């Protein structure tokens, strides 16, 4: 099924072996209240309990661990609004090397502080006027570093797919898998895993309504660029899907649902009050789409990836209080 793609299910399984004992095997949460609200049996894969607080550690470590020793010793570089920044910084520390991270000036302060706390050197840029990919590539070349992008890399995508692999190992076959879509790495890795293990499953990605670049691109049959979104879901504030991730999602993704900031806020509040977990806005979008009724509920067993919980206390309370 995936032989002609740059990432295969075998890559995901190999990543799982590489991450065994390094990444957390995160819990799968169920809730009778949630099931009653949506009319289905829902299984939430809680990647907010992953190391650095988000799924991103899976892909960053899987990529960094496969670098040649000489290149790894030189150090790694990454660009990110927050979660991949922390993931790359921690992966570098775990592997005994250094990291230089390019972060937008308006990245959440808690994510910036955590990235520095893992020992990374931080360089900032303006996400609304500068091209982070070009800046990141120039920075890596100038300093002789290995660039690990946040999503558009086969090893990163394979690592992210291990979240879905663990979910299926615990739940067995599901009728639907829902996951957030930013650059598309989590969805791409998860969709490969889902469709390989259970070909009849429906895969649905979720984007903020003001950041629907993947939805537009899938409808157009080619990658579309939109203005940089301004949304609560800062981890999904991207202008265009990744090149590799788009090719994979074109083949394996069955649909995209869109959620508003208010629906994201409601999902964060529900997760906190009823599920007793903290989700950041991007980590709550898949749950938001389900709660808001944007996804067909006829499938009876639904997997939802809650992708992260990195958020400062003050911002969390400001958001859920409206």
C-alpha positions in Angstrom: 0.0 0.0 0.0 2.8 2.5 0.9 5.6 1.1 -1.2 5.8 4.2 -3.5 5.7 6.7 -0.7 8.7 8.1 1.2 7.3 6.7 4.5 6.0 3.1 5.0 4.3 1.3 7.8 7.6 -0.6 8.3 9.2 2.8 9.0 6.7 3.4 11.7 7.3 0.0 13.3 11.0 0.6 13.2 10.5 4.0 14.9 8.5 2.3 17.6 11.4 0.0 18.4 13.8 3.0 18.4 11.5 4.9 20.8 10.9 2.0 23.1 12.0 3.1 26.6 12.8 6.6 25.4 9.3 8.1 24.6 6.4 7.6 27.0 3.8 5.1 26.1 0.9 7.6 26.7 -2.4 6.6 28.2 -5.7 6.1 26.3 -8.6 7.8 28.1 -12.3 6.9 27.9 -15.3 8.8 29.3 -18.9 7.8 29.6 -19.9 11.4 29.6 -18.1 12.0 26.3 -19.5 8.8 24.8 -23.0 9.9 25.7 -22.5 13.4 24.2 -21.3 12.2 20.8 -23.1 8.9 20.6 -20.0 6.8 20.1 -17.3 4.9 22.0 -14.4 7.3 22.1 -10.7 6.6 22.9 -8.5 9.6 23.5 -4.7 9.1 23.0 -3.3 11.5 25.5 -0.1 12.8 23.9 -0.3 15.7 26.4 1.4 13.2 28.7 4.3 12.6 26.2 7.8 13.9 27.0 7.9 17.7 26.5 4.1 17.6 26.7 3.3 16.7 23.1 3.7 14.1 20.4 6.5 16.0 18.7 9.2 14.2 20.8 8.5 11.0 18.9 9.4 12.4 15.5 12.3 14.6 16.6 14.0 11.8 18.5 13.5 9.2 15.7 15.1 11.6 13.2 18.0 12.7 15.4 18.8 9.1 16.4 19.4 8.1 12.8 22.0 10.8 12.1 25.5 9.6 11.4 27.6 9.9 14.5 29.9 12.6 13.1 26.9 14.8 12.1 25.1 14.2 15.4 28.2 15.4 17.2 28.1 18.7 15.2 24.6 19.4 16.6 21.1 19.8 15.2 18.9 22.7 14.2 15.1 23.0 14.1 12.5 25.7 13.5 9.2 25.6 15.5 6.6 27.7 17.3 7.1 25.6 20.4 6.5 21.9 20.6 9.0 20.7 18.0 11.4 23.2 19.4 11.2 21.5 22.8 11.2 18.1 21.2 14.4 18.8 19.2 16.1 20.3 22.2 15.3 17.3 24.4 16.3 14.8 21.7 19.6 16.6 21.3 20.2 16.4 25.1 19.2 12.7 25.2 21.6 12.0 22.4 24.5 14.0 23.9 24.6 16.8 21.4 23.5 20.4 21.1 20.6 22.2 19.4 19.9 25.6 17.9 16.2 26.4 17.5 14.6 29.1 15.4 11.4 30.3 17.1 8.9 33.0 16.2 9.1 36.2 18.3 5.5 35.6 19.4 5.9 32.0 20.4 4.3 31.3 23.8 6.7 32.3 26.5 6.2 29.0 28.4 7.3 27.0 25.3 10.3 29.3 24.7 11.4 29.0 28.3 11.0 25.2 28.2 13.1 25.0 25.0 15.9 27.0 26.7 15.5 24.8 29.8 16.5 21.7 27.7 19.7 23.5 26.8 19.0 24.8 23.3 20.3 28.1 21.8 17.3 30.1 20.6 17.2 32.4 17.6 14.0 34.4 16.9 12.3 35.6 13.8 9.0 37.3 12.7 6.6 34.6 11.5 4.5 37.1 9.6 7.2 38.6 7.5 10.0 36.0 7.3 10.3 32.5 5.8 11.2 30.2 8.6 12.2 27.3 6.3 14.7 29.5 4.4 16.0 30.9 7.7 16.3 27.5 9.2 18.2 26.0 6.2 20.6 29.0 6.2 21.2 28.7 9.9 21.9 25.0 9.6 24.3 25.5 6.7 26.1 28.3 8.3 26.8 26.4 11.5 27.2 22.9 10.0 24.1 21.5 11.8 21.7 18.8 10.8 18.3 20.4 10.2 15.3 18.4 11.6 12.1 20.1 10.3 9.0 19.9 12.4 7.0 17.7 10.0 8.2 17.4 6.4 10.8 14.6 6.9 10.3 10.9 6.5 11.9 10.0 9.9 9.8 12.6 11.7 6.6 11.4 10.1 7.4 7.8 10.9 8.1 8.8 14.6 4.7 10.6 14.8 2.9 7.5 13.4 3.9 5.6 16.5 1.2 7.4 18.5 -1.5 5.8 16.4 0.3 2.5 16.5 0.1 2.5 20.3 -3.5 3.5 20.2 -4.5 0.6 17.9 -2.4 -1.8 20.0 -4.6 -0.9 23.0 -8.0 -0.5 21.4 -8.0 -2.9 18.5 -9.8 -2.0 15.3 -11.5 1.4 15.2 -14.1 2.8 12.8 -12.5 6.3 12.7 -9.3 8.1 13.6 -9.3 11.9 14.2 -6.1 13.9 14.6 -5.1 17.6 14.3 -3.4 18.8 11.1 -0.8 21.5 11.1 2.0 20.7 8.8 0.6 17.3 8.5 3.2 15.0 10.1 1.1 13.5 12.8 -1.8 12.9 10.5 0.4 11.5 7.8 2.1 9.0 10.1 -1.2 8.2 11.8 -3.1 7.7 8.5 -0.4 5.3 7.1 -0.6 3.3 10.3 -4.4 3.3 10.4 -5.0 2.4 6.8 -2.3 -0.3 6.9 -3.7 -2.0 10.0 -7.4 -1.4 9.3 -8.1 -0.5 5.6 -11.8 0.3 6.2 -11.1 2.9 8.9 -12.0 6.6 8.1 -9.3 9.1 8.8 -10.3 12.7 9.5 -7.9 15.6 10.1 -8.9 18.8 11.9 -7.7 22.4 11.2 -8.7 25.8 12.7 -11.2 27.5 10.4 -8.7 30.3 9.8 -5.9 27.9 9.0 -7.5 25.6 6.4 -4.5 25.3 4.1 -4.6 21.5 4.0 -8.4 21.4 3.3 -8.0 23.9 0.5 -5.0 22.0 -0.9 -6.8 18.6 -0.9 -9.7 20.2 -2.6 -7.5 21.8 -5.2 -5.3 18.7 -5.7 -2.2 20.7 -5.1 -0.5 22.6 -2.2 -2.2 25.9 -1.6 -0.6 28.8 0.4 -2.8 31.0 2.6 -1.9 34.0 4.7 -0.3 33.0 8.0 -3.3 32.2 10.2 -4.1 34.1 13.4 -5.7 31.5 15.6 -5.7 30.2 19.2 -4.2 27.0 17.8 -0.7 28.5 17.4 0.8 25.0 16.7 -1.4 24.9 13.6 -0.8 28.4 12.4 0.8 27.4 9.1 0.4 28.8 5.6 0.9 25.7 3.5 1.0 21.9 4.1 4.3 20.1 3.9 5.4 18.6 0.6 5.9 15.0 1.8 3.0 15.1 4.3 0.6 16.4 1.6 1.4 13.5 -0.8 0.7 11.0 2.0 -2.5 12.8 3.3 -3.7 13.0 -0.3 -3.7 9.2 -0.4 -4.8 8.3 3.1 -6.9 11.1 4.5 -10.6 10.8 4.1 -11.6 14.3 5.1 -10.9 17.6 7.0 -13.1 19.2 9.6 -12.7 22.8 10.6 -13.1 24.3 14.1 -13.5 27.8 15.4 -11.6 29.4 18.3 -14.7 29.2 20.4 -15.1 25.5 19.7 -11.5 25.0 20.6 -12.1 26.9 23.8 -15.1 24.7 24.6 -13.1 21.6 24.1 -10.3 22.7 26.3 -12.8 23.5 29.0 -14.6 20.2 28.6 -11.2 18.3 28.8 -10.3 20.1 32.0 -13.7 19.9 33.7 -14.9 16.5 32.6 -11.8 14.5 31.5 -9.4 16.1 34.1 -6.7 16.8 31.5 -5.1 20.0 30.3 -4.9 20.5 26.5 -3.3 23.4 24.6 -5.5 24.8 21.8 -3.8 22.7 19.0 -4.0 19.7 21.2 -7.8 20.1 21.6 -8.9 20.6 18.0 -9.6 17.0 17.2 -11.8 16.7 20.3 -13.4 20.1 19.4 -14.5 18.8 16.0 -16.1 15.8 17.6 -17.9 17.8 20.4 -19.1 20.5 17.9 -20.8 17.9 15.7 -18.6 18.5 12.7 -17.8 14.8 12.1 -20.3 12.1 11.2 -21.0 10.2 14.4 -22.2 7.0 12.8 -18.9 5.1 13.3 -19.2 3.5 16.7 -15.6 3.3 17.8 -13.6 6.5 17.4 -9.9 7.2 18.2 -9.0 10.9 18.9 -5.4 12.1 19.3 -5.1 14.8 21.9 -1.7 16.0 20.5 -0.4 18.2 23.3 -0.8 20.1 26.6 1.9 22.7 26.6 0.3 25.9 27.8 1.1 28.5 30.5 -1.4 28.6 33.4 -2.3 32.2 32.7 -3.0 31.7 29.0 -5.0 28.5 29.8 -7.2 30.3 32.2 -7.6 33.3 29.9 -8.7 31.0 27.1 -11.2 28.9 28.9 -12.7 31.9 30.6 -13.2 33.5 27.2 
